[in-house]
Amino acid sequence: MKRLLIAIALAILAADVRAASPAGQGTFKLKSGVETSYEIFSHPRYLQFRIRCSEPEMKQLKCEGNIHDVSVWRGDSLELFIKPSKTSATIAHFAVSPNGSMYDSIVRDMNRNHLWTPPGIEVKTDRGADFWSVDLKIPTALLIGILPDDKARKGCGPDSWSFNIVRNRRAGKREMISCAPCNFWLQHEKYLKLTNVQTDYPAFCWNISGLKISRLRQQGNRFSAFLEGTVDNMGGRMKLITVAARLTDQKKSLTVPLSEQKLALAKGQMFRLHETVELPRCGEFLLEVEVSDGHGMLGCQFTPVKLEFVPIRLSIISGAFRGRDIFASMPAKNLVFMLQTDHPVRPEDTCELVIRDADKKVVVRKNLSAKEALSKNITLELPHRQTGSYVCEAKLSTPGLPAAAAPLRILPRVENEIYLAENGNFVRNGKEFFPVGGFGHLGKFVPPEFEKVSVFSVNYGPVRPKTPRSKAIYEQPFEKYGSRSLPYPEPPELWSHPVSPVHAKRALRPLPPEAAKRIGEVISGWKGSDSIFGWYLVDEPSESKCLPEYYDQVAAVCHEHDPYHMTFMVFNSSDAARTYGKACDAVIFDYFPEFHEKGRNKPLDHIVGMAEKTVQGLGPGKSLISAPPLYAYVDNSTLLPRYSTYEEMRCMVYSSLTHDAVRGICWNDVSRVGACLDHYIGIPRISRNLKALEKFWLSRDLVKLTLTGKDAPKVQRIAKKVNGRLYALLVNPTDGKLRVDLKLPEGSGTLYELDQETPRSLLPGAENVVAFEPLQVRLFSADPEAPKLITPAQVRKMMQDFEAKELESGNLCYYKRGAETIHSLAYVKDSKSFRAPANRRMVNDGLTTWIYNVQPLPKGDPDPYLGIRFRNPEKVSRLEIYWHPLTGKSPDASKLILEGSDGSGQWKPLSVTGCETKKNRVGGCSLLGQPSSHTTVRAVRHTAVQQFE
């Protein structure tokens, strides 16, 4: 084996010393005449890019930060786009600043994955009197590895590669240019060609599958672990890989290398390695595994496994929310404790469990054997419910073993107490409920039908001290609509993926004491308030640059100063749940249809799978609120944005509810509900159906429902008993017809369909054939008095009636987003077409603003414009046209003009009174005015102004 390893290593070295071959070179200039030149070389193992940027103003270079994945392109920088294959629209995107900071991401079918952080890349930068340069080496195997399948990888040849280099100049005049003649940087059809790229497919194409850490055995502070994996070696050659294991603490302040082994493995060969891990001290540690080839390329870091060594632990597992808080509305009379130790105990050892008050006086005491205390849970009866802080303490008589403690609070009654019951349901002031609400901004339009069912909304504004002004901002809308919000306690740059180095430095640290004090002072003013539903910590924590400890500490501050409101996060993966879930009491679970084909979502099966993985990562005692999307998705076949239809929305909602951990619905985004006819009518109707069946959703009395037939695995289902009567939900999440046989459990009674004009009945003791149309939802009940739910056909009829009766009322304006009214480069497939065809009917009630983005085209192309068509423009009181740049600085308002047309085809400048411009938080501008008698209004580039920066 040793000789074999040496032979493989020598072969690899021999390949590396082969001469590099030129793959491309060129020069391009900015409008100011400043030059950029490049040379590209293909080595046997990597591509090398040498790029030299002339710069007459070297002292004015601007660099964005010095940490990885910062927004490098905002300063002086180079961006490199590499497309390895002709058959796959997959692009590797890199950005490098003069100080060596890097950003990297994968773009596949116009969808960006910015979490990609590839290993093995070498970058060197240099500066001279009048230039700065970058020397970038990227492993060829790394670039081949981003392709989605083996067919695309095999299609990589010497001449299948293309690239684009973009120069961003901020020293002196702000400029940007690309070496390829692209209208936008991801227009890969116009990329320049790379030649003579050395692509050794058998050597490059490999990966690791089934990598896992299994059979963890603990003895004190020693863990025995097995590392397993399989080499998927596409080329069939023997492969030299390195498997390295290391131990880190939670704060990454301590890293202990454990082992590093080199293995020569054939295609499909499994490896198993045994590791003995000894924790250096008490606490939590992470065991990490990294697999790479013999050159350290294509590193594959395994999701870390948490190891913990604590001599003795005491926790409250029942009777107190969060394991420490007892509310006045809770029925708790007993506390249930779990005692654990990694220390050996003697047969004669005893245990004493006591609860002490703030004066250290013993309130209750229990003595038992150590064996009994460690083998089963311990129950203590509370002698009283007097408010105050307490300490629960367990002490074993084992020599040298310290006491274990757990805090306990009995809280006074307030106007609003929100917590989770032990069955997972949400509780408000002692009553279980099924929350229904939506993401949104306060003061936005909420349809009247929605007011009657809305329980909470998610507000994307920071919480303010409880002053008269904040009372008007928060409480008055809730008094009107009966809803509550989830404000967040910190500025948005600390939870919404910081982009500047200043924000990143603020985020990459634990919570400073002064910030903790400020948060505590602010949120304590809202303690127990009925105006809010909870505290919103972060959206997609894995995409933020905040440490898990940061969110843990923010959550601890929230729980300390306002225990009556829960903390929430938004995510939908097991990794995020494991890493960040400790900080949240419940999770808003957002998901995406992702794929559209032939006008349908295809399919929605993964929704339940994502929910399952999230729950597995969270562990017991935490629930999900489902967040169905209301915004547009890009249709993969046309690259045009498209909104889900009513049937698709309904299918997504009920698909998520077939998972028992989902205990509420949060529409995403309710602030736009009034802008689309399907949402305007459909969302309130779905919401009212959910509220009508609240007892069904609250029931935890699950019943197994047996389906047979070839389509049975595709049908999502859940069945429960409510007051002894069976309810059942069946969903077809696919875009095809399904057919199953359903046999009802014994004693279930006849099931009646709840939302059909002519209800279908399912009989007990018989084979019931249930046929599904695409995306169809079927709701059944054995209760003859169950609420009669509104049918999809009735909702569609309401949409038609609403459109016919209300559009010309003067209260609403009707417009289409069509080829004659909006042009946008963002959704085109070729350079000859600049039109986005109409794909949805929109209804605007006059209280909401619909936003379109448009990117001006280069000089000489047809003028793009953003436009709205009105049927009764004289009844529209105000028009707001808003824009923000896709890249660079926002244009001044004088660079845009408003034009109006009366339908004759002639466009004239629109004369408006009180026209003004305003800045907004994303750096854009807007023009305000009145359409007057014009039936169509558009915004266009001023003829004297060239392309926007």
N, C-alpha and C positions, 0 to 999 in steps of 0.2 A: 504493500500500500504506500509506503514512504517513497519508493522509487517512482511509483505512478504519480504521486503528487508533485515530485520534482520534475518529472517529464512534462506534466501539464503546465507547470509554472514556466519552464524554459520555453515551451511552445508559445505561451502568451507573450513572454519577453521578446521572442524573435519576431512576433507579429508587430509589436509596438515600435521596433526600430526600423521597420520598413519606411521608405521615404513617403512623405506626405504628397498628395497630388492637389494641384490647384482646382478649386471648385467654382470660383467666381471672383470678379473684381469690378470696381466701378467708382464713379465720382458723381455726386449730385450737389446742387447749390440751393440755398435759401433765396428768397426774393432780394435780400440785402447783399447777395453775392458771396456770403460766407460759405465755405466749401466743406463737404464731408466726403471722405474717401474710405474705401473698404477693400479688404482682401479676405478671401475665404479659402481654407484648406481642408481637405478631407484626409484624416489619418485613419489607420486601421481601426482605432477604437473611439475616436471622437471627431467632431467637427470643430474647427477653430475659426473664429471671427476676429480679425484685427481691423478696428475701425478708428480712424483719426479725424477729430473734429477741430477744424481751424476756429480760432476764437480771438478776435482782436481786443475783446474786453474781458480778459481773464480775471481781473480783479472783481468783476461784477457777477461771477458765476454764482448761481443759486442752486443749492442742493437740499432736497427734502429728506432730512433725517439720516440716521445711520443704523437703523434696525431693518430686519428683513420684512418684506411685504408692505413697507410703507408706500405711500403714493408717490413713487419716484418721478413719474411723468409730470408732476406739478412744477418741478424745477428743471434745470438743464439736465438733459438725459438723452439716452438712446433707447429705442424700443426695437426689439427683434421679433419677428413673426416667422415661424418655420412650419411648413406643411410637408410632411414626409411622403404622403401617398397621393396619387391622382384620384384614387377611388374612394377616399374618405375625407370628409370636410372637418378634419381634426387638425387644430393648430396649436403649437406651443408658443406662448407669449412670454417674453422676458423684457424687463426694463432695467437699465443700469445707470446710475448717476456717476458723476466724476469722482466721488469719494468711495465708490464700490458698493453702495447700497443696491439691493436687488429686489425686484418683484417678479414672481413667476406664476403662471396660471395655464390651464388647458381650456381651449375653446372648442367645443364639439357641437356642430350644427347650430352655431350662434349662441349656445348656452355656455356660460363661463363657470369653471370650477377654480376659484381663487384659493382654495385650501391646499392645492397641490404644492408640495414643497420637496422637489426632487433632490436626491443626493448626488455627489460626484461632479458637480459643476465647479470649474475653476474660473475665477474672474480676477484680472489684474488691471488696475488703472494707472495712468501716468499723466503728469501735467508738465507743460513747457511754457515758454514765454508767450507763445501765441497759439497754443493748442492744448487739447486734452484728448486722451485716447483710452480705448478699452480693448483688452485682449481676453476673449471669452472662449473657453473650451467646454463643450457640451458632449457627454457620451452619446455616441450614435445609438447605442442600445436603449438609452433613456428615451430618445425621440421615437424609436420604433415601438417602444413599450406603451406609448400613450394611445396607439391605435386600438380601435374597439374590438377587433377580432383577428383571428389567424389569417383570414383571407386578405385583409388589408395589409397585414404585416408582410405576408409573402409577396405582395404587390410592390414592395419597396425595392427599387433597383437603382442603378447608378444615376439615372436621369428622371426619376419620379418625383424629385424634391423641388420645392419652390420656397421663396422667402421674400420678406419685405423688411426694410430698415427705415425707421422713422427718427428724425432728429427733432427734438424739442429744445428750442433755444430761449432762455429767459434772461441771459446777460444782454444788456443793451435792449434792442427792440425785441418784443415777444414775437416769435415765429415758430412755425413747424412745417416740415416737408417730409415726404417719403420718397424713397428711391424708385418704388414701383408706381405706375400711373393710376393710383387707386382714388376713387371718390370717398371711400372710407377705409379705415385701416384693415378691416376684416374682409375686404373684397378680394378673396384669394384667387379668383379667376384671373386677376391682373398681376399677380405676383411674378417676380423674376425667377428664372430657372437656375437651379444648382446643377452642376455637371460632375461626372466622375466621382460620385459619392461612394465610398467604399462600404458596402453593406454585406457583411458576412452573416447571412440569415441564421445558419445553424448555431453560430457562436452567440448571437445577440438575443435570439428569441427564446426566452425561458421565463418562468415565474414559479412562485411557491404557492401551493394550494394546501388547504387543510392545516395551516399553521395554528397550533394551539398549545396551551399549557394545561396539563391534566394531572389527576391523582395527587393533589396537594395534601400532604400529610404533615401535621404539626405536632411537635413535641417541645413544649416550652417555647424558646425563641428560635428553634430550628425548624425549617420547612423542607420537605422532600418533594421535588417537582420533576415531572417528565415533560420535555419539549419534543413535539412531534410535528412533522410536515412532510410533504411530498413534492419532489422536483418535477415540474411540468416542462420538460426540455423539448421544445418543438423540433429542434434539429436532429435529435437522436444521438448527438455526441456526448461523451463523458463530460460532466460539468464540474468545475471546481468552485465550491461555495464556502462562505465563512458564516458561521453561526456564533453570534456574540450575545451574552446575557449580562445584564447589569442591574444593580439595585439603586433606586433613588428614593429620597424622602419626598413628602408631598410638596414641599416648597422648592424642590430642585436645588437645594443648597448643599446636599450631600449626594455624591455619586460613587458607588462602589462597583468596579468591574468584577464580575464573577468568573467568567470563562470566555475563551474564544477558541473555537475549533474549526479546522479546515477539513472539508469532506469532498471526496470525488464521487459523484453520484451519476448514475445513468438515468435515462428517461424513465419517468414514472417510479423511481426508487424512493422508498420512504426512509426517513431517518428518525431515530429516537435517541435523545440525549437525556441523561439523568443529572439533575442539579440538586445540590444540598445548599440551602440558603440559611445563613445565620444572621438574624437581625442584630445590628450593633447596639441597639438600645430599645427601650419601650417606645411604642408609637406606631404610626401607619407608614408603610413603605410600598413602593411600586416595583414589581419585577417586570422588566422590559426585555424583549428579545428583538434582535435585528439580524436579518439574513441578507447577505450581499454576495455578489460574485467575487472572484479572486482579486478584482481590482477595486473593490469597494463601490462599484456602480450598482445601480438598481437596488438600492437599499429598501428593505421591506420591514418597517418597524411594527411589531405586533402590539395590539392594544394592551396596555399594561394591566397586570393582575395585582389587586391590592392585597397586601399581607399586613397583618396587624398583630402586635404582641402587647398586651396589657395584662399585668399580673392579676387584677381582679376588676370586674365590671358589674355595676348595678344599674338596671334600667327599668322604667315603668312601661309596661307593654299594654296595659288596659286600665281605663278609668280616668285618664288624663290626656287631653289633646296635646300633640307634639311630645308626649312623654313627660309633661311637667305642668300643664295648665288645666285647671278645673274652673269652668264657667258657672255662673249662677243658674243658667237654664239647663245645665247638664244633669242627668239623673244619677250621676256616679255616687255610689255608697261604698264601694270597695276599690282598692287599688291592687293590681296584679303586678308583681315584680319578677324579673329574671336576673339571677345571679350567675356569673360565669367567671372561671379562673383558669389560667394556663399553668398554674402552680399545683404540684401534687399535694393532696391532703391526706391526713391519717384517718383511720376508721373511727377513732375516738374524738375527732375534732367536732366542735359545736359552732353554731352560727347565731348571732343576735342581730335582729333587724329592728331599728327604731326610727321614729319620725320625730324630729325636734322642731320647735318653733323658733322665731327670730331671737328669742332670749335663751336658746339652747335647752329649753325645758322639754323633757320627753312627753310627747302627746300620746303615743301608742308604742308598745313594745311586743315583740314576738321572739321566742327562743325555740330553736329546733336543731336537729343534727346537721352537720355540714353536708353529709351525704344526701339528706332529704332536700336541703336548700339548693344543692347543685343539680339534682336529678329531675326536679319538677318546679313549676312556677309557684311563687309564694303569694298568698292572698292576705291582705290586711283590711280590716273593716275600719272605716273612718269614724271616729267617735263624734265628730261635729264638722260643720262646714264653715268655720270662722275664717274670714278673709285674712290673708297675710302670706308671708314667705316662709317656707319650711325646707328642711334638709332631711332626706331619707338616707340612712346610713346602715350598711351591713358590715359586720366584723366577724371574721373567722378566728378561731382560737389557734390556728396554725402559726407556729413561730415564724417571725420575719415577714409575714404577709400583711400589708397595710389594709386599712378599712376602705371600702368602696362607698361613694356617695352619689346621690342623684337629687337635683333641685326639684322643688314642688311649689306651685303657686295656687292659692285659692283666691279667685278674682272677684271683686265686687260687681254688682249688676250695673249695666249701662243700657242705653237705648238700643244698641245694636251689637249682637254677638254672632259672629260667623265662624263656623268651624266645620270639620268633617266628623261625621259619626263613625263609629268603628266598623260599620258595614260599608263605608265608602261614600255615603250620600252627603250632600251639603246640608248644613243645618243653619237656620237663622232664628235666633231667639227661641231655641228649643224645638222648632218645627222643621222637619226635613222638607226640602224643596228641590226642584229640578231647574237650575238656572238657564234662562234663555236670554240672549242679548246679542251684542255685536261690537266689533272694533269700530271706533269712530271718534270724531272730534265733537266736543261740546258745542252746542249752538247750531249744529248741522240739522238739516231736515230729517225728521223721522216720520214715516207714513202714519196716518192716524190709526190704522189697524195694528201697527206695530206697538203703539203706545200701550195697548191693553195687555201685551204679553212680555214686554221688555223688562228684564230684571236687572241687568247691569250692562254697562258698555265699557270698552277699554279706551281710555283717554291717553293720547300720545303727548300730553303736556306735562311738564314737571309740576310737582305739588308745590303749592304756595302756603305761606303761613296763614292761619285761619283769621283773616281780617275781613272787614266789610266787603272789600273788593273781591277777595277769594270766595266769600260766601255767595256773591252775585254770580261769579264764574261757575262755581260748582253746584251750589244747592238749588238755585232757582230752576235750572233746566230739569233737575231731578224731581222737584216738586210738581213740575208740569207733566213730565212723562212717567214718573214713578220708577226711574231707573237709577243705577248707581255706577260709579266708574272705578277704574283701576289706575290711579295716577302712579307715576314712578318717583322715587325719592331722590334721584340724582340727575345731573345734567345728561342730556342724551349722548354726548360724546363718550361717556363711560359705559354705555350699554349697547350702542348701535354701530358697532364696527368702526372704531376710530380710524381716521385716515391721515391726520397730520402727526408729525413726530411729537408735538407738544401733548396732544391728546393721548397718543400711545404711551408716552412716559407716565402720564397720569394714571393710565389704566393698568400698566404692568407693575403693580405694586399692591400690597395689602391696603386696607382702608386706613387712611391716616386718622389719628385721634381727633384732630380738629374737624375733619369731615364727618366723622361719626357723631361728634357732639352736635354739629349743625343739623344733620339728618334727624337725630333724636329730638332736638328742639322743635323742628318743623312738624314732624309727624305726630308728636305727642299731642298737638293741638287738635288732631283729628281722631284721637283715641275714642273708640266706640261710636263714632259718628255714623248716622244712617245714610249719609250722602255718598259714601264710597263703599265699594265691594271688597277691595283689597289693595295690596301694594304690588306693582308691576316691576319686576327686577330687570328683565332682559328679554330681548327677542333674539332667538338663535344664539345662545351663549357660545357655541363652538365657533361661530364666525366672528365673535368679538375678540378683542385682545386682552380681555380681563382675566385675571387668575381666578380659579375656583375659590381660593381663600377670600378673594375680594367679595364675591357674592355671598359666601357663607357669613362674612362679617356684616355686610349690609343687612342680610336677613336677620341676623342676631340682634342688630340695632332695632329693626322693625318689630321683632317679637318682644323686645324688652320694653320699648316705649309705647307700642300699640299692639298688645297681644290679641285684641278683638278682631283684627283683620288678618287674613291670610296673605302669604307671599306667593306670587305666581311667576312663572317663566313660560316662554314659548319655544318648543322644540318638538322633534318627531323622530328621534333616533335613540337607540340603546346607549351609544357612546356618550352622547350629551347627557342622557339621564344618569349614567353611572358617574360622570365627572362632575356635573353641576346640580344634580337632583337633590342633594342634601339641603340646598338653600331654599327650595320651594316647598310649600305645603301642597300645592296642586299645580298641574301643568295644563296650559292651553296648547292643544295638540293640533297643529296646522298641517295640512297635507295638500297635495297637488295632483290634479288629473294627469298632467304631464303630456299625454299623447292624445292627439286628435286625428282621426281618420274618417273620411267620408262623413264629416259632420257629427261624429259621436266621440265621446270619451272612450278610449280603448286601453285596457279595461280598468276598472276601479278595484280589482281584487287586492291590490297592494295596500289599500287603506287599512284594512284589518290587520295585515301583517305588520305595518308600521306601528299601529297602536300596540300590538302584542310586544314588539321589541322595546317600545318606550316603557311599557309597564314592567317588563323584565329588568330593564336597567334601573328603574325607580325603586323597585322592591315593594314590600307590603306597606299599607297605610296611606297611600297617596292615589289620588284620582285624576282623571283626565276631563277636560272640557274640550269638545270637538270644535274646530274652527273651519267650517266649509268655506272655500274661496268664492268671492263675488267679483273678482277682477278678471281681466281678460288674459287668456293664454295664447301663445303663438301656435297657430296650426302648422304642424310639421310639413304638411303637404303644400301649403301655399305661403308659409311664412307671414301670414296675416293674423292680427290679433282677433280673437273670437271669444265671446262670452258664453258661458254655459247656458243651455236652455233650461226651462223650468223642470223638465223631466230629468235632465242631468243633475241639476242642483238637488232635486228631491232624492235621487238615487245616491248621491254623495252623502247627504245628511243621514239617511237611514242605513247606509252601509257602515258608517262610523258608529252608529248606535247598536249594531249587532255585536260590538265588543262590550262585555259587561263592565269594563273599567271606565267607560265613558259615562259621566254623570251630569252632563250639561252641554249646551250648544252656544257657541259664540260666533256669530256671523262675521265674516272677514271680507269686506269692510262695510259696515252699516252706513257710513257717511255717504256712500255712493248709491245707496239703495234707491233713491229717487231718480237716478239718471238712466235706468234701464227698465223697460216696461215689464219684462219677466220678473225682475227683482222687486219692482214697485208693487206688483200685485202678488207675486208668488211667495216671497219671503214671509209676509205677514200670515199668509194662509198656512204655510208649513209650520210656522211658529205656533199658531193657534191649535193646529192638530197636535203638536207636541205637548202643549199645555193641557189640552183636553185629556191626553193619555198620561198625565204626570204620575199617577199611581202605578201605571205599568212600568215606567222608567225607574221609579223609586224602589220597586219590588226587587228583593234579592233572592226570592224563592225561585231559583232557576229550574227549568224542566228540560230534560233531554228530548230533542225532536229528531226522529229518525227519518232520513230521506234516502231513497234508493233510486237506481237508474244511473246511466252513464253521465248525466249532467249534475248529479247530486253534489259532487265536490265543488262545483262552481257557485252553488247557491249559498249565500250568506244567511244565517238564521240565528234567532234567539227566541226563546220561549220562557215565560214566567207565569206564576200564579199570583193573582190579585184577589184577595178575599176568597180564596179557594177556587177561583175560576181561571181557566187557562187563557192566556193571550199569546199570540205568536206573530213574529215579524220575519218575512222571507224577502230577500232582495236578489234580483238578477243584476249583477254589476257589469255584465258584458254587453257588447253591441250585437249579440245574436240571440235567437230564440232558444229557450231552455224548456225542458220537460222533466218533471220528477214525480215519483210516487211517495206519498206521505201517509204514514200510519200513525194515528194519534195514540198517545198513552192511554192506558186504562183509566176509566173514570173521568176523562177530560170533558165529555159532553160534546155536543155539536158546535163547530166553530163557524161563526158568521163573518163574512168579509165586511170591514168597517167603511171602506171608502169606494164603494162601487154603487152605481145607480141600481143595478139588479144584483144584490148580494149573492155571492157564491157560498154554499154551505159545505163544510167538511164533516163527514160522519165518523164517529168512533167505531173502532173494530173493523174498519174497511180500508181497502187500498184506495186512496184518493189521488187522482191524477191532477197535478197542478201545472198548468202551462204558463210560461212567462214570455211577454214581449221584451224586446231589448230595453234594459235599464228599468224594468218594471219593479214596483214595490207592492207587496201584498201584506195587508194587516188583517188579522183574524182575532175574534174574541168569542169565548163561550158564554159571555154575559149578554143576554138579549137586550139589556138596558144600556149597553156600552154606547158612548157618544158616536153619533153618525158624522164621520169626518167628510170634509169637502173633497170632491174627486178631482183628479187632474183635468178631466174634461170641463168641469165647472170653472176651474181656474183659467183655462184657455178662453172660455166664453167670457169671463170677466175682463180679460185682457182686450179682447175684441170690442166689447161694449165700452170699456174705458176709452179706448182709442177713438171709437166712433163718436162718442158723446162729449168728451172732455177736451180734445185737442183744439177745437175751435172756440173754446169758451172764453179765451182771453186770459185765463189764468195759467195756461200752459203754452209752450211753444214746441213745435215739432220740427225735427230736422233729421236728415240722413247723413251718415258719413259715407260719401260715395266718390266715385271717380271725378264728378264734376265739382266737388266741394273741398277736397283735401288732397294735397300731394305730399308725399313724404319719402325720403330716401331710406328711412329706417326699415321699411318692409318691402323692399323690391328684390327681385331675383336677378335682374340684369340691368345694364346701364341704359337701355333704351326705354324703359318704362318707369315712370315716376308717379304712378297712380296707386292708391290703396282703395280697392273696390268696397262698396258698402257691404257690411255683413251683419249689422244689427240695427234695429229701430231704437232710437233713444227718445226718452221723454224727460224734459227738464221742467221742473215745477216753478222755476223762477227763484227758488231759494238755494239751489245748489249750483255749483259751477263745474262744468265738464271740461277737462283739461286735455289738450292735444299737444304733442311735441312735433316740431318740424325742423329739419336741418336745411339751411339754404344750400343750393347747389353751386358748383363753380361757375365763374363768369362764362357766358356763352350758352349755357344750358337754359331750358325753359324755366321761367320764374316759378318756384314753388310757392304755395300759399296755404294758409290755414283759413278755412271758411266755414260759415254756418248759414244754413238756409232757413228763413222764417216764412210762415204762412201769413201771420198777422204781425208784421214788425212794429206797427204803430202801437201795439199793446205791450211791447217789451220795454220795460223801464230802464234797463241797464245792460250793457254788453261789456264783458271783460275778456280781453284776449291776453293770454299769458304765455311767456316762453322762457326757456332757459337753455343754455348752450349744451350740446353733447360733449364738447371739448372746449377747453380754454375759458377765456373771460366772457362774461355776458355782454352782448352788444348794447350800445346806447339806444335809448328809445327813438332818437332821431333817425336811426338806420331803418326803422320800419315805418310804413304808412298804412293807414286804414283806407280801404276802398269799398265802395258799395255799388250794387247793380240792381236795377229794377226789373231784371229778367230779359232785357233786350240784348244782352251780351256785351254792352258797353260798360266799362268800369270807370268810375269817377272817384276822386279823393273824397273821403267821407268827412263832412264837416260836423264836428262834435263840439259841444259846449262843456267846459270844465275838464277837458282831457288832461290826464295826469299820468305820471309814471311813478312806480314805487318799487323799492327793492324788497326782496323776500329772503328767507333764511337759506335758500339754496343758490342765491346769487342771480336770480332771474329778474325779469321786469314784466310789467303788464301795461296795457293801454285800456283806458276806460272810456265809454261813450254810449251813445244811443243810436240804434240802427235807423231811426226815423222811418222813411217810407221805402227803404231799400229792402228787397226780399232776400238778398244774399250779401253777406259782408265777408271780406277776407283781409288778411294782413300780408303784405308783400315787401320785398326788399326795395328800398329807395333806389331809383335808377342811377343815382350818382355814387352809390356805395358798392364796392366790390364784395367779394366773398367774406363772410364773417370769419373771425379768428376762432 
